[in-house]
Amino acid sequence: MGGAKKKSMAQMEKTQDQADKKEEPGSGSKKGKGKGIIEKRPRGLQSPDLSDPKFIAEVQKMGAITPFSIASQFNLRLSVAKDLLEDLEKRRLVRLVGGNARIRIYQPAAA
């Protein structure tokens, strides 16, 4: 009812020393030395130009095309990749081969 017991002076000094060691860079364990800080890049909202020959060539090289594969390869959001694939299907550059309401699988159209 009254809360935690008050720590002795020695226990308070120990916790203070441990907190200071955590704040110091370079000291402590070697556990995370190999990993650097990973910078998170924002996903693009601009879709690539559909008339760009490089983009079309990259899409034609892919075997099975999913929104995730397009989004990860061109650094796009999934919603943008889905819209992009719908536009490519309207232009008959890819054709729908399977999937359902959640995911659609496309294949490059035969040239």
C-alpha positions as a Markdown table, in Angstrom:
| # | Residue | x | y | z |
|---|---|---|---|---|
| 1 | Met | 0.0 | 0.0 | 0.0 |
| 2 | Gly | 2.8 | 2.4 | 0.8 |
| 3 | Gly | 4.9 | 1.7 | -2.3 |
| 4 | Ala | 8.4 | 0.3 | -2.8 |
| 5 | Lys | 11.0 | 0.3 | 0.0 |
| 6 | Lys | 13.5 | 3.1 | 0.0 |
| 7 | Lys | 16.9 | 2.0 | -1.4 |
| 8 | Ser | 20.0 | 2.2 | 0.7 |
| 9 | Met | 22.8 | 4.6 | -0.3 |
| 10 | Ala | 24.9 | 1.8 | -1.8 |
| 11 | Gln | 22.1 | 0.6 | -4.0 |
| 12 | Met | 21.3 | 4.2 | -5.2 |
| 13 | Glu | 25.0 | 4.6 | -6.1 |
| 14 | Lys | 25.0 | 1.3 | -8.1 |
| 15 | Thr | 22.0 | 2.3 | -10.1 |
| 16 | Gln | 23.5 | 5.8 | -10.8 |
| 17 | Asp | 26.8 | 4.2 | -12.0 |
| 18 | Gln | 24.9 | 1.8 | -14.3 |
| 19 | Ala | 22.9 | 4.7 | -15.8 |
| 20 | Asp | 26.1 | 6.6 | -16.4 |
| 21 | Lys | 27.7 | 3.6 | -18.2 |
| 22 | Lys | 24.8 | 3.3 | -20.5 |
| 23 | Glu | 25.0 | 6.9 | -21.6 |
| 24 | Glu | 28.7 | 6.8 | -22.4 |
| 25 | Pro | 29.4 | 5.8 | -26.0 |
| 26 | Gly | 32.3 | 3.4 | -26.5 |
| 27 | Ser | 32.0 | 1.7 | -23.2 |
| 28 | Gly | 29.9 | -1.3 | -22.3 |
| 29 | Ser | 29.3 | -4.5 | -24.3 |
| 30 | Lys | 30.5 | -5.2 | -27.8 |
| 31 | Lys | 27.1 | -6.5 | -28.8 |
| 32 | Gly | 26.0 | -3.8 | -31.3 |
| 33 | Lys | 29.4 | -2.7 | -32.6 |
| 34 | Gly | 29.1 | -4.1 | -36.1 |
| 35 | Lys | 25.8 | -2.6 | -36.9 |
| 36 | Gly | 25.5 | 1.1 | -37.8 |
| 37 | Ile | 22.5 | 3.2 | -37.7 |
| 38 | Ile | 20.1 | 2.4 | -40.5 |
| 39 | Glu | 18.7 | 5.4 | -42.2 |
| 40 | Lys | 15.0 | 5.0 | -43.1 |
| 41 | Arg | 14.2 | 6.4 | -46.5 |
| 42 | Pro | 10.7 | 7.6 | -47.2 |
| 43 | Arg | 8.9 | 5.7 | -49.9 |
| 44 | Gly | 8.1 | 7.7 | -53.1 |
| 45 | Leu | 4.7 | 8.9 | -54.0 |
| 46 | Gln | 5.6 | 9.7 | -57.6 |
| 47 | Ser | 5.3 | 6.8 | -59.9 |
| 48 | Pro | 7.9 | 6.4 | -62.7 |
| 49 | Asp | 7.0 | 7.6 | -66.2 |
| 50 | Leu | 5.1 | 4.9 | -68.0 |
| 51 | Ser | 6.6 | 5.9 | -71.3 |
| 52 | Asp | 10.2 | 5.6 | -70.1 |
| 53 | Pro | 11.9 | 2.7 | -72.0 |
| 54 | Lys | 14.1 | 1.8 | -69.1 |
| 55 | Phe | 11.1 | 1.3 | -66.8 |
| 56 | Ile | 9.2 | -0.8 | -69.4 |
| 57 | Ala | 12.3 | -2.9 | -70.0 |
| 58 | Glu | 12.7 | -3.6 | -66.3 |
| 59 | Val | 9.0 | -4.6 | -66.1 |
| 60 | Gln | 9.3 | -6.9 | -69.1 |
| 61 | Lys | 12.3 | -8.7 | -67.6 |
| 62 | Met | 10.3 | -9.7 | -64.5 |
| 63 | Gly | 8.7 | -13.1 | -64.5 |
| 64 | Ala | 5.8 | -12.7 | -62.1 |
| 65 | Ile | 4.9 | -9.1 | -61.3 |
| 66 | Thr | 3.2 | -8.3 | -58.0 |
| 67 | Pro | 2.6 | -4.9 | -56.4 |
| 68 | Phe | 5.2 | -5.7 | -53.7 |
| 69 | Ser | 7.9 | -6.5 | -56.3 |
| 70 | Ile | 7.2 | -3.2 | -58.1 |
| 71 | Ala | 7.1 | -1.3 | -54.9 |
| 72 | Ser | 10.4 | -2.7 | -53.6 |
| 73 | Gln | 12.3 | -2.4 | -56.9 |
| 74 | Phe | 11.3 | 1.2 | -57.6 |
| 75 | Asn | 11.0 | 2.4 | -54.0 |
| 76 | Leu | 7.3 | 3.1 | -54.2 |
| 77 | Arg | 4.4 | 2.7 | -51.8 |
| 78 | Leu | 2.2 | -0.3 | -52.4 |
| 79 | Ser | -0.8 | 1.8 | -53.3 |
| 80 | Val | 1.2 | 3.6 | -56.0 |
| 81 | Ala | 2.5 | 0.3 | -57.3 |
| 82 | Lys | -1.1 | -1.1 | -57.5 |
| 83 | Asp | -2.2 | 1.9 | -59.5 |
| 84 | Leu | 0.9 | 1.7 | -61.7 |
| 85 | Leu | 0.1 | -2.0 | -62.5 |
| 86 | Glu | -3.5 | -1.1 | -63.3 |
| 87 | Asp | -2.3 | 1.5 | -65.8 |
| 88 | Leu | 0.2 | -0.9 | -67.4 |
| 89 | Glu | -2.7 | -3.4 | -67.8 |
| 90 | Lys | -4.8 | -0.8 | -69.5 |
| 91 | Arg | -1.9 | -0.1 | -71.9 |
| 92 | Arg | -1.6 | -3.9 | -72.5 |
| 93 | Leu | 2.0 | -4.0 | -71.3 |
| 94 | Val | 1.1 | -6.6 | -68.6 |
| 95 | Arg | -1.7 | -9.0 | -68.2 |
| 96 | Leu | -3.5 | -10.3 | -65.1 |
| 97 | Val | -2.8 | -14.0 | -64.6 |
| 98 | Gly | -4.1 | -14.7 | -61.1 |
| 99 | Gly | -4.7 | -13.4 | -57.6 |
| 100 | Asn | -7.7 | -12.3 | -55.7 |
| 101 | Ala | -9.0 | -9.1 | -54.1 |
| 102 | Arg | -6.0 | -8.7 | -51.9 |
| 103 | Ile | -3.2 | -9.4 | -54.3 |
| 104 | Arg | -3.0 | -9.5 | -58.1 |
| 105 | Ile | -0.3 | -11.3 | -60.1 |
| 106 | Tyr | 0.7 | -10.0 | -63.5 |
| 107 | Gln | 2.8 | -11.3 | -66.3 |
| 108 | Pro | 4.5 | -9.2 | -69.0 |
| 109 | Ala | 2.4 | -9.2 | -72.2 |
| 110 | Ala | 3.9 | -11.1 | -75.2 |
| 111 | Ala | 5.5 | -8.7 | -77.5 |
